[in-house]
Structures are given as structure tokens and as C-alpha cells.
């Protein structure tokens, strides 16, 4: 009798284990029920696997979330789950979902910082990204100044490119990567700078590159524009470039650059009034503009004027320049486009 009881108990145990094993295997290998166009699941930092699986079951993507969790814990995958957004597309099993979370196959997003924007505009673009963490303004400013080693302005120190990121990244994370890329490129160019370059420091080169960026409408003209500005610096001529004046006006600029703005000696960015470069860059220059400053086009040109199609007419003498002004500025084409119009209004 006792033997029979032991045998029955043993058989029941084996049966129970077999049933449990079958249940575990079935739960692990079950196909997730996902929308036809896929779905996004977000794992928060520090969130447990059991909570993630419970949400998946609440969404009716799977059943038996507790059994799936048992297998994951048995395999040690529950401790490997990473935070972020994960894109789920059928066919996908519950086990493959866990492996995906453990491998950190997060959704990669991207944000583009266009060449020639200001740092303030770059921050606004980053803050339009709903999944990027925003750093409080005062903290962000302090961090950027510390990062760039500046006390006045961090303008210009960030390479405008398309940057990838994942959920959990912040605006500061992207700006840090952008700064490191800019620094690496600028330092490399400075180390290989041509002999006799009039610029006194990498920062001066960065400042001039930002002006070249703002003045360039046709990419091929960057070396020519850089050459004009470098020759003017060599000869002690004022740069006389509108983008610096506009930058100095800040929020006071309404799209109409007036004669009085060009005569304003209180604007430290007014290159019609000051000699040399403005105190800081006026935009984020791209790779091409930075390279143009270190490899300017040869020539004697000291002036250029917008032709109205995005390109410029270059000249070596003031007389030629005035002729070009009369030709392209006094009678403008209907589809004229270039730098802001200078109004005679006071």
C-alpha cells in the first residue's frame, strides 16, 4: 500500500513538472499578438521585467506573463533588460521579445541641426524632440559654458549635423557629442593650418567660419568668400558683413536691416564699425565652411555682392564693386534672394 502511495505521488510529481515545463515552453514560444503595422514599447529606466510583461499582457499582446518571466529569470535575462523604446513587429515570440529587450535593440531616432543656425536655434530644435530630456535653461547654459571653457558665450562650438539618439538621452548629450566633433575637426585643421594664416587662434578661425557660413548661398563659393574676408583682415579693412550686425541686434532685428544699424557703434558685432572679427561666432559653421577658412581660394578679390540668385559677384576694386552694386542691387530681379535688404529708414 505504501509503495503504491509513493508511486502515485512520484507520478503526480513527474506529471506536475511535465505540465509546468510544457506551460513554460508554451508561454515562452507563444507568438505575440501585435498590430499589423507594429507597435512601440517603452521600458523606463529601472523598470522591472515583470512590470514590462504585465503591461504587455494588459495590452493583450501575450498571455501567461508570469510564466514568461519565470523562464527569463531562469536564463538570467531579467537582469539584462535595458531601458528605451523598442519596436515590435510580427512575427515575434515572447522569448524573442525578452531577448530583444536584453540585447538593447532600442529604436534609434535622429535630429538634424542645420548649418548656419545659432546655438539658441539649435536648442529650440532639440526641444521639439518629444523623447529628448530637456535640461533646465540655467543648468544647460552653465553646462555649455563649462564644456566649451568660455565665460561669455558658447556660440559656434557645436558641429551642425544629423545626430542619432535614443530615449533617455538629453539635449546636453547631443550637444556634448556635437561639441566634441567640432573640437576634433577644428583642432585638426588648426594643426595643419597654412603658413602665414592671419587668424591668431582656433577660436578666430571658428568665428570667421561662422561668418562664411552665413554669407554663403552657393556651396562652391565658400573658399572665395573665405578668401575675401581673410584678405580684408590682412589689410586691416573692416569686414562689413550683414550677418554679424544682425546677430548683435538679437531680438531687436525685425527682418529689415537699416542704415542706422550699420552706423551703430554700440553694437560690438557691427563689423561696419569695428575692425577685425566680432567677439564671438555668429552661428554654427559646418564642415565645409571650416575647411574653407583654412583653404581659401587664391585671388585679389576684396568685395562681393549678392546677385539675387544665391550667388555673388566678386571684385578686386571698389570701383568694380560699386558697378556690381548698381547692377545687382539697385534694380533687383523679382525673385531676388540673398542677405536681408538694407533699408534707408532711420
Secondary structure, DSSP 8 states (H G I E B T S, - for coil): -HHHHHHHHHHHHHHHHHHHHHHHHHHHH-B----TT-EEEEE-TT--HHHHHHHHHHTTS-S-HHHHHHHHHHTT-TTT---EEEEE-SS-BHHHHHHHHHHT----EEEE--TT--HHHHHHHHHT-TTSB---HHHHHHHHHHHHT-SS--TT-S--SEEEE-TT-BHHHHHHHHHHHHHHHHHHHHHT--TT-S--SHHHHHHHHHHHHHH-SSGGGHHHHHHHHHHHHHTT-----HHHHHHHHGGG--S-EEHHHHT-TT-TT-TTTSSS--SS-SS---HHHHHHHHS---S---EEEE-SBS-EEEESSHHHHHHHHIIIIIS--TT-BSS--EE---
